Amino acid sequence: MNDQKVLLDVRNLKKHFVVKKSLFGKVTKKLHAVDDVSFQIYEGETFGLVGESGCGKTTTGRTIVGLYPITGGEIRFDGKLIALGAEEQGYEDLKRSIERDPRDIQMIFQDPYSSLNPRMTVLEIIAEGIKTHKLLKDDAISQRVYDLLETVGLKREHASRYPHEFSGGQRQRIGIARALAMNSKLIICDEPISALDVSIQAQVVNMLEDLQQTFGLTYLFIAHDLSMVKHISQRIGVMYLGKLMEVAPSDPLYEQPLHPYTKSLLSSIPLPDPEANKKSKRMILQGEVTSPINPKPGCQFASRCPFAKDFCRTNDPHLEEVLPGRFVSCHFVREINNLE
């Protein structure tokens, strides 16, 4: 049993988008972007979230930070209810107890250019949250911005410049400084290095790790680069079509993946040794990807799973602990991996 403090507790999170309505306004098609996702993040750790493009990683992060209202489930931060699904029973009574402070959770976005207002200077961008929440006044705000710029490897004279005057790596550093501006406890990193050159990616990741140690930060690190996620994360969640397939500590997950989807993902990682790479066996998935619009009952991965049975196509699996600290959403995970 983990005795660390739970900072973020996501329970049965759902986020559905309306795709089509009837002539009379009735919803006929809904995209199940996030569907019944549950996980916890402990204080001071980095929890990685991986999966193919379109699996719901970014939507999960944006819903947690409050950019999207949640459809169902609940989110608790530091023991306090901060979000509740609009479809939950008793919502009108419970929503009065919601205590959401936008300073607690901040986000670093994937594209450092589109996430920065081109008409604002760096000083104005970083100081916006400080001014909005009246944390500091006048010269103290400017000094706070200068300190943050130096913390992320920039100079104070950069404060008067505009986003277009910086490189991609520098713009991402500005985004990181903005996320740090209000002393947030949890930072959601939405693929923060995918838009950067390979030579810059390691610098940004190393900086994030240093900042975590310095300020005691907690990260939700969303990415599709499996090698980088292993490097930075203590625990990892694997998503597929809006659902969590597996949650496990980083090293055991990579050494012995249990879910068939996790096995296929990890088998696609190229090895640095060309000879070993040639000999490695890839698990190539067959079949069609199930549509997330009005999905049918059953395992969403069944159409591509080499181990799927008829039971999988009609019954929804749920995350269960099959080994200490290892949770898998698969009806036949014990049979597939010869677990007792």
N, C-alpha and C positions, 0 to 999 in steps of 0.2 A: 504494500500500500504506500503510495507516494504521500509524504508528509509535507510537501511544499504547499505554499499558499496558492489557491486558485485565483488568478486575476480575472480571466475571462471565461465565462461559462456559457456556451452556446447549446441550447436544448431544442431539438426538433425544428431547426430553422427551415423555413420555406420562403421562397421568393418566386412568385409567378407573375408573368407579364401577359396582359390581355393581347391576343393576336387578332381576334375577330369577334364582332358582336352581330346579333341578328338585327333585323329591321326595327324591332321593338326594344333594343338595348340590352338584350340578354347575352351574356358572354357565352360564346359557342366554342371558342378555341383559346387555350391558355398554354403559354410556354413555361414549363416547369424548370426554370433555370437553376434553382436550388430546392431540393426536395427532401425534407426530413434529415437534415445534417446536424449532428451533435458532436461536440468535442470541447475539451478544456485546455486552456493555456495557463501554465504556472508562472508565477512572478519570477522575472529574470531570465526566462528561457526563450529560445527561438523555436517556434513551431512552424515547420515548413508545410506548404500546401501545394501539391503538384498534380499534374494531369494534362491531358491533351487540350488543345485550344478548343474553347467552347464548352468545357466541362463544368463551368460555374465557379471557378476559383476567384476571378475578379469580382463577380457579382456577390459572392460571399463576403469579400472584404469590404466592398462598398455598402453592403447592407449593415454590416457590423458598425461601420463608422457613421452611419446615419444618412448616407446619400440616397438610399432607397428605403422606403417604408417596408417593413416585413409583412409577409402574407400570413405566416403562421409560426408558432413556436415562441421562444423568448430568448433574450440575451441579458445576462447578468454580468456586471463589471464590479469587481471588488466587493461582491456580495449584494450589490444593489441592482434592482431591476431597472434596465435602461431602455428596453424595447420589448414590445409585446405585439403579437400578430393581431391584425384588425379583425380576424375571423374567430379569435378565441372567445370562449364563453366568459361572460363577466368582464369583458374588456372595458366597458364604460366605468366600472368601479375600480378596476385594477390600474387603469392608466393614470389615476390621480396619484398613485404611489411611485410612478416612474420618476427617477432622479437622474436625468442625463445631463452631464456637464461636458460640453464639446471640447473642453481642454484636456480631458482624460485620454482621449483616443485621437490620434492624428494619422495622416496617410501620406506616403510618398508614392507618387503616381508613376506609371510606366513611361509616359512620354514627357520628358522634362521641359519640352518647349511648349506644347499645347496646354500644360497645366500652370504656366506662368503668364500673367496678364502682360501682354506686350506694351501696354501703355503706362505701366507702372515701373518705377525704378526698383532696384533690388531692395533698397531700404523700405520702400512702401509695401512691397510684397511680403517681406518678413515681418514687418511691424503691424500688418493689418490685423492679425488676431490679437496682438497685445493691445492695440487701441480699441478694438471692438469690445473686449472684456475688461478694459480699463485696469490692466495689471500694472502699468507704469505710466509715467507722465513725462512729457517734454524731452529734456536732454537724456533722461534715463532710458527712454525708448531707443534713441539713437545709439547710446552706449551698448545696450543689450544687443542690437543688431550687429554692431562692430565686433563684439565678443563672439557672437555666433558665427560670423563670417570667418574669423580666425580659427574657430574650433573646427570648421569643415574644410580648412585649407585654403581659404580665400583671403583677400586683403581688404582693409577698411575702405580704401579708395574705390573698390568695386561697388560700394553701396549706392553711388550716384549713377550707375550705368543701367542700361535696359537689357532684358533677356537676350535680344538678338546679337548683342555684342560678346556673347560667351560661347564657348564650345559646348558640346553635349554633356561632357563630364562635369564641366563647371556649372551648367544649368541644373544638373541633378544635385550637385552640392548645395545650390541655392534652395532647391526643394527640400532637402534634408534639414537645412538650417530653419526653414519655415516650420517644419514638423516639430523641431526642438524648441521653438520660440516660447511655447506656453507650458514648458515643463511637463509634457504629457508622459504618462506611465507606459502606455501601449502605443506602438507605432506599427501600422499596417504597411508593409513594403510590397507594393503591387508590381512585380516584375521590374524592380528598380534598375536593373543592369541590362535588360534585353535590348534597349535602344542604343546602347553604348558600344564603342569599339572594344574588342577583346582586350587590348592593352590597358584600357581604362577600367574594365570591369573589376579586376582584382583590387585596384586601388579603392574603389567605392566599397567593395565588400569588406576589405580590411578596415576602412574607416568606420563602417557600421559596427563592426565587432569592437573597435576601440571605444566608440561612443557608448556601446552597451555596457562595457566595463566601467567607464567613467561616470555615467549617469544612472546606472542601474536600470536600463531600459528592458522592456519586453517586446519581442517582435513576433508578428505574424508575417512570415516571409513567403510570398506567392511567386512561383516561378515554374518554368517548364524545363529549365536546365537542371537535370537530375544530379549531375556531379556537383554543381554549386550548392544545391539544396543540402546535399549530404555534408558538405564542408561546413556550412554555417548553422545547421539545425540540430537540436537535441532530439526532437521527435518530429515525425512526418505523417501527414494525412494524404492519402491518395484518392483523388476524386474522378468520377466517371459519370457523365450525363447528370450532373446535379446531385449525385449521391456519394457518400464516403464509402470506398471499397475496403480500405485498410488504414489503421492507425497503429504506429509502432515506433520505438526508439530508432534512431537513425542507423546505427551499425547493424543491429539484427535484421532490420528491413532489407538492407542491401546485401547482407550475407545470405539470408534465407527468406526471400519473399514468399508469402503464403497465398495471397489471392492471385488467380490466373491473370488478371489485368496487370497487377504489379509485376508479375513475372515477365510479361510481355514488354512492359515499359523498360525495365532494367536490362533486359536482353538486348535492347536497342542502343545502349550506351557503348560508343566505340572505345576500345582499349588502346592505351598508348603504345603497346608493343604490336607491330604489324603482324608478326607470326601468330601471337596469341589471339589477335583480332580475327585472323582467318579461321582459326580452329574453334572459336567461340560459336555456340549454337544460338541462333536467333529464334524467338517464338513469334512467328508471323501470324497475325490474326486474320481469319477469314470471315465472310458474312457481312451483312449490311448493318450500319449503325442505326439503332432504334431512334425514332423521332421523339424529341422531348416535348412535342406538342400533344397534349391530351394522351400521355403515355398509358399503355395497357398495364394491368397487374402483372407482377412477376419481376424477375431480376432483369435490369436494364442491359446487363452485359451478356445475357443468355444467347443473343443472336450471333455473338462473336466468340463465345467461350468454347474451347475444344472439349471441355468436361461437362457441358450443360446437359441436363436431362429434362424430360417433360415436366417434372415437378418444378423446375426452376422457372419455366415459362409462365406459370400461373400463380406462383407464390412469392411474395416479396421477402427477401432476406433482410436481416437486421444485424447491426454491429454487435458482436458478442466476443467476450474475452476467451480466446482459445489457448493462449499461453500467457504467463504473467506479463502484463503491460502491453499485450498484443491483441488488437481488436480487428476482426475480419467480418465482412458482410458476404457470406457465402454459405449455402446450405451444405455443401459437401467438402468444406475446407479440410476437415480431419481426414477424410478418405483420400483426397488428392495428395496430401502431404504426409500421409501415414502417421498421423498424430493419434495418440491414445485418448 
